[in-house]
Protein backbone atom coordinates (compact mmCIF):
# COMPACT_ATOMS: atom_id res chain seq x y z
CA UNK A 1 0.00 0.00 0.00
CA UNK A 2 1.24 3.49 -0.82
CA UNK A 3 1.92 5.92 2.01
CA UNK A 4 -0.09 9.16 1.98
CA UNK A 5 1.90 12.22 0.87
CA UNK A 6 1.22 15.83 1.87
CA UNK A 7 0.51 17.93 -1.24
CA UNK A 8 2.16 21.00 0.32
CA UNK A 9 5.45 19.80 1.82
CA UNK A 10 5.80 16.24 0.48
CA UNK A 11 6.04 14.57 3.90
CA UNK A 12 4.98 10.93 3.62
CA UNK A 13 3.40 8.60 6.16
CA UNK A 14 0.10 8.17 7.91
CA UNK A 15 1.74 9.08 11.23
CA UNK A 16 2.07 12.68 9.95
CA UNK A 17 -1.68 13.10 9.51
CA UNK A 18 -2.95 14.22 12.89
CA UNK A 19 -6.13 15.86 14.18
CA UNK A 20 -7.30 18.25 16.85
CA UNK A 21 -10.75 18.56 18.34
CA UNK A 22 -12.59 21.85 17.99
CA UNK A 23 -12.69 24.36 20.81
CA UNK A 24 -16.42 24.79 20.16
CA UNK A 25 -18.49 22.11 21.85
CA UNK A 26 -22.03 20.90 22.42
CA UNK A 27 -23.90 21.82 25.61
CA UNK A 28 -22.63 18.60 27.22
CA UNK A 29 -19.00 19.30 26.27
CA UNK A 30 -18.53 17.08 23.19
CA UNK A 31 -16.42 18.72 20.44
CA UNK A 32 -18.39 19.63 17.30
CA UNK A 33 -15.70 18.59 14.81
CA UNK A 34 -12.12 17.40 14.23
CA UNK A 35 -9.60 19.10 11.96
CA UNK A 36 -7.15 16.71 10.21
CA UNK A 37 -3.84 18.25 9.16
CA UNK A 38 -0.17 17.58 8.35
CA UNK A 39 1.93 17.81 11.53
CA UNK A 40 4.88 19.01 9.48
CA UNK A 41 3.50 22.03 7.59
CA UNK A 42 -0.11 22.42 8.81
CA UNK A 43 -1.82 21.60 5.47
CA UNK A 44 -5.49 20.92 6.30
CA UNK A 45 -6.85 17.67 4.86
CA UNK A 46 -10.39 18.24 6.07
CA UNK A 47 -12.86 19.11 8.78
CA UNK A 48 -14.98 16.21 9.99
CA UNK A 49 -18.19 16.42 12.02
CA UNK A 50 -17.89 14.72 15.38
CA UNK A 51 -21.22 15.64 16.96
CA UNK A 52 -24.28 15.16 14.76
CA UNK A 53 -27.81 15.96 15.87
CA UNK A 54 -30.49 13.43 15.09
CA UNK A 55 -33.91 14.56 13.90
CA UNK A 56 -36.37 15.20 16.68
CA UNK A 57 -38.76 12.34 17.37
CA UNK A 58 -41.64 14.84 17.19
CA UNK A 59 -41.15 15.22 13.43
CA UNK A 60 -43.31 12.67 11.57
CA UNK A 61 -41.55 10.41 9.06
CA UNK A 62 -41.90 11.11 5.33
CA UNK A 63 -44.49 8.75 3.76
CA UNK A 64 -43.00 6.12 1.43
CA UNK A 65 -45.09 7.25 -1.54
CA UNK A 66 -43.03 10.49 -1.64
CA UNK A 67 -40.03 8.42 -2.80
CA UNK A 68 -41.71 6.82 -5.82
C-alpha positions in Angstrom: 0.0 0.0 0.0 1.2 3.5 -0.8 1.9 5.9 2.0 -0.1 9.2 2.0 1.9 12.2 0.9 1.2 15.8 1.9 0.5 17.9 -1.2 2.2 21.0 0.3 5.5 19.8 1.8 5.8 16.2 0.5 6.0 14.6 3.9 5.0 10.9 3.6 3.4 8.6 6.2 0.1 8.2 7.9 1.7 9.1 11.2 2.1 12.7 10.0 -1.7 13.1 9.5 -3.0 14.2 12.9 -6.1 15.9 14.2 -7.3 18.2 16.9 -10.7 18.6 18.3 -12.6 21.9 18.0 -12.7 24.4 20.8 -16.4 24.8 20.2 -18.5 22.1 21.8 -22.0 20.9 22.4 -23.9 21.8 25.6 -22.6 18.6 27.2 -19.0 19.3 26.3 -18.5 17.1 23.2 -16.4 18.7 20.4 -18.4 19.6 17.3 -15.7 18.6 14.8 -12.1 17.4 14.2 -9.6 19.1 12.0 -7.2 16.7 10.2 -3.8 18.3 9.2 -0.2 17.6 8.3 1.9 17.8 11.5 4.9 19.0 9.5 3.5 22.0 7.6 -0.1 22.4 8.8 -1.8 21.6 5.5 -5.5 20.9 6.3 -6.8 17.7 4.9 -10.4 18.2 6.1 -12.9 19.1 8.8 -15.0 16.2 10.0 -18.2 16.4 12.0 -17.9 14.7 15.4 -21.2 15.6 17.0 -24.3 15.2 14.8 -27.8 16.0 15.9 -30.5 13.4 15.1 -33.9 14.6 13.9 -36.4 15.2 16.7 -38.8 12.3 17.4 -41.6 14.8 17.2 -41.1 15.2 13.4 -43.3 12.7 11.6 -41.6 10.4 9.1 -41.9 11.1 5.3 -44.5 8.7 3.8 -43.0 6.1 1.4 -45.1 7.3 -1.5 -43.0 10.5 -1.6 -40.0 8.4 -2.8 -41.7 6.8 -5.8 
